[in-house]
Amino acid sequence: MSGLQLRHVRTRLTVWNVAVLASILLIYVAGASALVFFQLRNELDRFAMDDLETVEGLLSFGSDGKLSLRSDYHDHPYAANMQDRLLEVWDQDGTLLYRNELLGNRALGKSPGAGEGATDYSVQSIRVSDGTPARLISKRHILEGRRTLIRVGFSEEPLWQHFWQVAMGMIAGFPFALGFAGVGGYFLARHALGPIERMARRVHEINAERLGARLDVENPHDELGSLAKAFNETLARLEHSFEQLRRFTSDASHELRTPLTAIRSVGEVGLQQESSSEHYREVIGSMLEEAGRLSHLIDSLLTISRAESGQIQLERTTIFILPFVRDTISVLDVLAEEKGQDLSIEGDDTLRVQADCTILRQVLINLLDNAIKFSHRGGHISVCVSNADGHTVAIDVEDNGPGIRPEHREKVFDRFYRVDEGRSREAGGTGLGLAIAKWGAQVHGGRLELNCPADGGCIFRLLLAVADGMNDESQSKATAHVPVLSEPQPHTSQTRIIYSRIKSDMNDPTHSG
């Protein structure tokens, strides 16, 4: 079979089917022929044993002391069979007493051994001195008071002839059997693989513009149906991913264009009007705020891009979570004070977690920044660290904002999703903070949950596994400041100046809490 033909699965299946069938038939022919041969030989052995007993009764010593068959043996019912036998009679001292005419001068095997036919029939296959294969039966008898060994043999040539006739007869049918098997196997393989060919043609029709197309599932209960369903599920995931990518690209473009447009508009208006230095400072401050918003958005996009590409590697250390949260809150105190809000924290200071300090700090800052943005002026924000179930640390961030309606709660962790577009923009948000927080929880093997009480406000719960142990080095790392990946957006020019100093301290490796 050429390599071109074997490229097709149906051809390979046909070849394998024919090869396996040929092997099975060869084994069957060999086994059946051997069975026939051994059955015939067993029948020959039984016949030879009976014949030996018959011959023993027809042997007698003459007046001259020679051993011969009685003259009336022609009248015996088995006289015809006696003509085909090979007969030898030996004395116990190894003297040949008789050899019939059919055997003539040929020797019926070797000289008798000491144990041959002593207790029961001795059965063996031999070759007569002229090379004829024979089946030899021997047994010791007492003839007229003398101990003798009687040997009776029959040629095995008829057995072998019958064996080869049976074998060749079966082998002669090989080509027809293999031909029918090959043709039948080919059509069966072609029919079985037909759905795969139709699926392949359908797949070639699917592209980025037609991701909504699906494969036809002819039989959902067989293997090909399972393959089609799995492929359809893959197409559904791809379609969802492409839709998310399109939406993400559109939202990112919109978000990037907004601050750039604002910067350009403010700059053009400032250039067209002649005014005081105080007015120009205000114009420059507005441009810097928009630039800061743009920088924050770009940092968030880079964080998400690096996270999805697997470029962010976790460096886990064991930390006491309550001091770590207090240290993080201290970074955001200035933002809460600017809105007259009160930040409080309580909890168990013995709880520890295994986490990457940089990513965990970013998660907490995003949650706290979100709470500060959407809480009322003069409101209260509380953080509680507790042991949820003995194996999980819960960090609850609760605000007193307006809350989130049920239809929005599953979507607030999506990128660029805003419950109130205008209000979110006024607060300086980009719609990426909670998406990054959810990712940060997941990479630590935890999760981020949202609960909105009926009386208003939101509770974001961060769940992390409790750490089993801690060393001194881990403890020292836990209390050190680590630069965040994405900072909250300052709300005013004064806050921006204060926050820039805080950020400078955080990026200083010599600074500690």
Buried (B, 14 or more C-beta within 10 A) or exposed (E): EEEEEEEBBBBBBBBEBBEEBBEEBEEEBEEEBEEBBEEBBEEBBEBBBBBBEBBBEBBEBEEEEEBBBEEEBEEBEBEEBBEEBBBBBBBEEEEBBBBBEBBEEBBBBEEBEEEBBEEEBBBEEBEBBEEBEBBBBBBBBEBEEEEBBBBBBBBBEEBEEBBEEBBEEBBEEBEEBBEEBBEEBBEBBBEBBEBBEBBEEBEEEBEEEEBEBBBEBEEEEEEBBEBBBEBBEEBEEEBEEEEEEEBBEEBBEEBBEBBEEBBEEBBEEBEEEEEEEEEBEBBBBBBBBBBBBBEBBBBBBEBBEEBEEEEBEEEBBBBBBBBBBBBBBEBBBBBBEBBEBEBEBEBEEEBBBBBBBBBBBBBBBBBBBBBBBBBBEEBBBBBBBBBBEEEBBBBBBBBBBBBBEEEBBEEBBBBBBBBEEEEBBEBBBBBBBBBBBBBBBEBBEBEBBBEBEEEEBBBBBBBBBBBEEBEEEBBEBBBBBBBBBBBBBBBEBEBBEBBEEBBEEBEEEEEEE
